[in-house]
Amino acid sequence: MNSGTASSGRKTQIDALLLKLPGVSARKINGLDAYFVSDRMFACISGEGIGLRLPVAAATELQFARDNVVPFAPGGTASTREWIQINRAEAADYEKDLELFRASIEFVKGGRSR
């Protein structure tokens, strides 16, 4: 049960970071905690990371440039080229990725689809 408490604290920290961004809301989707802007999902907590939707070129570059970025595949589902997962041991460290979260929001608000 400790992991539930730990993940609850982790979600609280991530909520504090993402929900302060303009237009961002949170809700559960398929059992995962997800974050939306303009009713479109741009981020999602999965395991020890956060999935993030970005343009394909940016997502690909990040996977090669950073060792804490992997394809986003929640629950073993197939990943898409627009989704990456950023893994951080401490939820507070996602503050360092704020510009990526903002880029994701702008990308999703732009209305582009797969």
C-alpha positions in Angstrom: 0.0 0.0 0.0 3.0 2.3 0.3 3.3 2.5 -3.4 -0.3 3.9 -3.6 0.7 6.6 -1.1 3.9 7.3 -3.0 2.1 7.6 -6.3 -0.6 9.7 -4.7 2.1 12.1 -3.5 3.7 12.0 -7.0 0.4 12.9 -8.7 -0.1 15.7 -6.2 3.3 17.2 -7.2 2.6 16.8 -10.9 -0.9 18.3 -10.5 0.7 21.3 -8.8 3.0 21.8 -11.8 0.6 21.2 -14.7 -2.7 22.5 -13.3 -1.1 26.0 -12.9 -0.6 26.2 -16.6 -3.4 28.2 -18.4 -6.3 26.1 -19.6 -5.1 22.8 -18.2 -7.5 20.4 -16.6 -7.1 16.8 -15.2 -9.3 13.7 -15.4 -8.9 9.9 -15.5 -9.0 8.1 -18.8 -8.7 4.3 -19.0 -7.6 4.3 -15.4 -4.7 6.8 -16.0 -4.4 10.3 -14.7 -4.4 12.5 -17.8 -4.0 16.2 -18.5 -6.0 18.1 -21.1 -6.1 21.4 -22.8 -9.0 22.4 -25.2 -10.5 19.0 -24.3 -7.4 17.2 -25.9 -5.0 15.1 -23.9 -1.4 16.4 -23.9 0.1 14.5 -21.0 -0.6 11.3 -18.9 1.0 9.8 -15.8 2.1 6.2 -16.5 4.2 4.2 -14.1 7.3 6.2 -13.1 6.9 8.7 -15.9 4.7 11.1 -17.7 3.7 10.6 -21.3 3.8 13.7 -23.4 2.5 14.5 -26.9 4.8 16.4 -29.2 5.4 16.8 -32.9 7.1 13.7 -34.3 10.4 15.4 -35.0 10.7 16.7 -31.4 9.6 13.4 -29.9 12.2 11.5 -32.0 15.0 13.9 -31.2 14.3 13.7 -27.4 14.4 9.9 -27.5 17.9 10.0 -28.9 19.1 13.0 -26.9 18.0 12.1 -23.4 18.4 8.9 -21.5 15.3 9.4 -19.5 13.0 9.7 -22.5 11.4 6.5 -23.9 8.4 5.7 -26.2 5.1 6.1 -24.3 3.4 2.7 -24.1 1.0 2.7 -21.1 0.1 -0.8 -20.0 2.0 -2.2 -22.9 -0.1 -0.6 -25.5 1.5 0.3 -28.8 3.2 3.7 -28.8 2.8 6.3 -31.5 5.5 8.5 -32.8 4.0 11.6 -31.3 4.0 10.3 -27.7 7.1 10.0 -25.5 7.5 9.2 -21.8 9.8 11.2 -19.5 10.9 9.2 -16.5 12.1 11.0 -13.4 12.7 9.5 -10.0 11.4 12.6 -8.2 8.2 14.2 -9.4 9.5 17.6 -8.4 12.1 17.3 -11.1 9.4 17.6 -13.8 9.8 21.3 -13.2 12.9 21.0 -15.4 10.6 19.9 -18.3 8.2 22.8 -18.1 9.1 24.1 -21.5 8.4 20.6 -23.0 5.0 20.7 -21.3 4.3 24.1 -22.7 5.4 22.9 -26.2 3.0 20.0 -25.9 0.1 22.2 -24.9 0.7 24.5 -27.9 1.0 21.4 -30.2 -2.2 19.9 -29.0 -4.1 23.3 -29.1 -3.0 23.6 -32.7 -5.5 20.9 -33.5 -3.1 18.6 -35.4 -4.1 15.0 -35.4 -2.0 11.9 -36.1 
